[in-house]
Structure formats: C-alpha cells, structure tokens
Amino acid sequence: MYEGFFGLLFGIGLFLYSINIMSEKTQEAFGDRLKSFLGRTARGKCSSILTGTAVTAAVQSSSAVTVMLVSLAESGIVSLFQAVGIIMGANMGTTVTSLLIAFDFSALAPFFIIVGAFIKLLCSRPRLRAGGEVILAFGMLFAGLEAMSGAFSSLRDNTVFLNMIISASGKVGGILSGILMTVIIQSSSATVGILQGLAAEGLVGMEDAVYVVLGQNIGTVFTTILASAGRKGEARQIGKIHLIFNIAGCLFFLPLCAVLPVGEWLSRLGNPSLAVSVFHIVFNIVNTVILLPFYDRFAGVKKQL
C-alpha cells in the first residue's frame, strides 16, 4: 500500500521538478530573446496568438509566459492589445506537453537523460549548459510519468485511493478537483499529465476526465492573478482577462459535455491518454475561436472591468 503512494509521490515530484527545470532553463538560455520576440512579433491579432502559442510551446508553461507578460506589460514593452492575443496563444501552446505525453516517449527517457547530462557536464558555455539541462529534464519528465504509471497500477485495488478518485468524479467534483489540483501544483501541464496517467490505467473514465480538464483550465489562471495583483495599469488587467477567457470556455463546454456524449466520442480513440490530450487541445482552440470576435473589446478591458 505505502509503496504505491510513495511511488506516486516520487513520480509526481520528478514530473513537477522536470517541468519546472525545463521552463526555468529555457528562460535562462533564451529569456531575453523570448521577451524581445514577444514584443517584436506580436503586432496584430493573429501574430500575437501565434507568438503566444510558439513561446509557450518552447517554455512548456503557460503560467511562466503569462507571468512574463505581466512584467512586460507593466514596463510598456507589450500593450494590452498584444497581451490579449498572447494569452489566447499561451492557452493553446500549453497543450503541447499533453500531446508529447500521449505519444509516450518513456522508452527514450534514458537517451534524453544521458545526452542532457553530458551536455551539461562537458559544455562550458552557459547557454549550452542550460540547453543540456532542458534535454535532461525532458528525459526526467518521462521517467516521472513512468513512475506514476507504475504507482497507479499498484494502487488500482487500494480502497483509500479509489475512494479519493470517486469523490472527485462527476460534473461538480471533476471541475473542483481540476481547479484544486492546478492551484496546489501550480501547473496545468502537470495536472493534465497526472490525469492522462489515471485515464491510461482506467482509474478515471472519459466522462469524468472532461470535467477535470475544464477545472484545470480555470485553475491555471491562479498564478497569473497572483502575478498581476497589486500591479498598475494594463498589467493589472492581464490576470482578469486570463480568468475571463478560461471561465468563458468552461461555461461554453459545460452544457455541451452534459448533453453530448463527449466522453464516448473520446473513448473511441482507443488511447485514454491521447483522448485527454485531444479534449484539452480542442477546448483551448475552440475557446480561442469563440472569443476572437471579442478581441477588441478585451483589449479595451480597462474601461470595462
């Protein structure tokens, strides 16, 4: 019993540490360039969305990008008009991690760890060393997923663990558990990864998983709200915009998931981990498309909120 829980905690810890290192070292190696890239390329609506998507896919953390966005907006490098598109893009860019997890690179984890470790140890240039740590963390991420998968398998018959899962099921329970998990862990990529592991082991059905994903997309704005609290001008509005985007998406999908057999459709993919990733991607793309006509109004949100 205890081995399963310790294995789960080990896997989650390794996974979280890996995502944190990937985000931190990517910013360390290319931070100034990323900030310059955000300011230079995010000019129109489409370019701002694409820029947010690309930078978040590279950094592997929408929270890191939105927090960076708050400081850039406060310093005047990025306008609120640009920030709206970057936030939309960040929501889509963060789905890349779930897609990588769905295709399971666990078998290649030792390769990434070895290559990353050698680059870190043998290279003297700081940027190359940081790049090596990113590769190393990428391998550790999948090692953490493998550990979680093994722990989930051993906990399948554990009554305490199963009761915890059951209590987080259903529409309300799923959304609340998704919010709570993401607020505590401070990473939607990590919580979606955990959900993919649970779904892959059959511990969470697709009918419940869709509601957890909705909650996770709301919970991920908590970091942005904290970062923007106490800021002045446009920087203060970014947390509100991010929150409105994701709550609006949740309110749009909630009745659809309740009426349509979304869970059944996703189950037909035959790969629960991929199914969770697909829903995560569809949610953020559809949410962006729906809210795109309101782009200008959000850009003038200072007068509205």
N, C-alpha and C positions, 0 to 999 in steps of 0.2 A: 504493500500500500504506500508506504512512505517513499520507497524508491521511485514510484511513478510520479509522485508530487515533486520530489527533488529533481527528477529528470525533466519535468515540465518547467520548473523554475529555472533550471540550468539552460534549457533551450530558449526560453523567453528572454532570459538575461543576455545570452550570447547574441540573439537576434536583435534585441534593442541596442546593445553595445555596437554591433556591426553597422546598423543603420545610422547611429549617431556619429560613428567614425567616418563613414562614407560621406555624410553631409558635411561634417567639420573639415575633413581633409580636402574635399573638393573645393570648399570655400577658401581654405588656406592656400591651395595651389592656384586657384583661378578667381579668387574673391573679387579683386579689383577689376578684373576683366569682365566678370559677370555683372558687376554693378554698372560698368561702362556700357556693357551690352544691353542691359535693361534700359538705360537712359537713351542710347542711340537708336536702337531698333524699334522700340515701342512708340511708334508715331501715330498710326491710325488704329482703328478698331481691330482689324484682322491681324495687323502686325503685332499689336500689344498682346492679343490672345496667343498667337504663335510663339512670341517671345516668352511669355509666362509658361507655356507648355514645355518648350525646349529647356529652359533654365531649371524648371522643377524636375524634369526627367533626368537632367545631369546631376543635380544636387540630391535627388531622391528624398526630398522632404518639402511638402507644400508649406509647412509651418516655417521652415527656415527661409523660404522665399518671401512669404508674407511679412515675416518679422523684418527681413532686409528691406522690404518695400516700405514699411512704416518709417524706417530711418531715412530712406531715400526721399520719401515724400516730405518729411519734416525739414530736410536740408534743401528742398526745392529742386532736386535732380530729376524727380519723377512727379508729374502732375496727377491730379485725381482722375483725369480723363484716361491717362495711360494706366493708372493703377487698377481701374475697373477691368480692363482687358487682361492685365497680367494676373489678376485674381482668378478670372474665368479660366485662363490658361493653366494656372497652377493647379486648379481642381482637376483638370484633365491630365496634366503631367504626372501627378502623384499616382495615377493608376498603373504606370509602367511597372512599378515594383510588383504589384499583384500579378501582372502578366508574366513576369520573369519567374515568379514563384509557381504559377500554374504549369509552366513548361518544365519545371523540376530539373534544375542543374545540379542537384545534390551530388551526383556521381563525379562532377567536375570540381567539387569543393576543394579536395586536396591539391589539385593543379593550381587553382587560383591562390590558395594559401601559400604554396611553395614559391610560385612566381612573385607574388606580392612581398613575401618575406625577404627573398633575395634582392629585389629592387630596393627595398627599404634599408637593408643591411649594407649593400655594396655601393649604392649611389651616394655621392656627397652633395649633389645639388638639392636644395630644399624642395623645389617643385617636383623633382623626380621622386624623392623620398615620400612626399605626400601622395603622389600618384601610386606608388607602391603600396602605401597603407590603404588606399581606396581598393586596390585589387585584393589585398589581404582581407580586408573587411568584407568584400563581396563573397569570398570563399567562406568566411566565418558565418555570414548570414545564412548560407545554405546548410552549413554544419549545424547551426542552431535550429533550422527548420527540421532537419533530420532527427535531432534530439527530441524536438517537440512531437514529431510524428511517432517516435518510439514510445514516448511517455503517454500519448493519447491511447495508443494500442493497449498498454498495460493498465490503463485506467477505465477501460470500456465496461468492466464489471464492478467498478467501485461505486457503491451506493451513494456515498457523500458527494463524489464528483458528479455523478449522474443527476442527483437532486439539484445541484448548483446549475447544471445545464438546463434542466427542466424549468427552474424558476426564472430563467432568462428567455424563455420561449414565448411565442405569441406576439401579437402586434405591439402592445404597450411594453411588455417585458423585453422584447427584442430591441426596440428603439432605445429604451432606457439603459439596457446593458451595453448597447453600442456607444451611447453617449458617455456613460460612466467609464467604460474601458479606455476610450480615447482620451478623456480628460485626465485619467490617472496616468496612463502610459505616455501621453503627450506625442503620440504618433499614430496617425490613421493607417499608415503603411504597415506598421507593426500589428495593429489590431485586426486589419483585414487579413494579414498573413496568418495570424492565430486562428481566425475564423475559417480560412481556407484549410488549415490543418484539421480543425474539428469536423468540417464538412467532408474532407477526404476520408476520415475514419468513420464516417456515418453517425457521428455524435450529434450533429446539427443537420436537420433537413433543410432543403432549399426554401420551403415555405416560411421557416423561421429566419433563415440566413438573410433574406432580402430586407427584413425589418432591422436586423442588426446593422447591415450596411447603411441603411438610412440614418440610424442613430450615430454611426461612426462619422458620417459626413457632417453631422451637426457638431459633434464633439470636437472635431479637428479645428474649429474656429476659436476654441478657448484660448489657445496660445496667442493668436492674433489679437484677440480682445485684450489680453493682459499686456501685450506689447504696445498697443495703441492707447491704453488707459493713461490719462494724465498728459498726453501729447497735445499739441496745439494745431490749429488749422486743419489742413487736409489729412494729415497723418492720423488725426483722431477718428476720421470717418472710415478708415480702411477696415477696422475691426467690425464696424456696423455693417458695412457693405458685404463683407465676407459672411457674416451671420445671416443677413437677409437672403443672400444667394442660396445658401445651403438649406435654410429653413423653407424657402420657397420651393426648392426642388423636392424636399421631403413631403411637403403638403401636396405637391402635384402627383408624386408617385404613390403616396399612401392609399388613396382611394383606388388607384389602378391595381395595386398589389392585392387589395381586398376583394376586388370584383373579378379581375382576370386571373387565370391560372398561371401566373408568372413563375412560381416555383416549379410547376410541372413542366413548363417550357424549358426552363434552365436544366432540369434533371435530364432532359433528352440529349443533352450534350455528352452525357456519359462520363464526364470528368467533373466531380463536385468542386475541385479547386479552381478549374477553369471557369465553371459556371458562376462562382462567386466573383471572379475577376471580370467576367463579361458583364454582369449586372452592375458592378462598380464602375466600369467604363461607360456603359450605356447611361447610367444615372447622370454622370458628370457631363457627357456630351449633350444629352437631351436637355439637361438643365441650362447649359450654355446657350443652346439654340433657342429655347423658350424665352430666356431673359435678354437675348441680344437686341430685340426691338426696344427694350427699355434702357439700353446702354447710355444714351444721352441724359436720361433722367437720373440715372445712378451717378453719372459724372457730375451732376449738379446737386448731389445728395445733401450738400452742406445747407442748402436752403430748405430741404425737405425734412431733415431729422432734427 
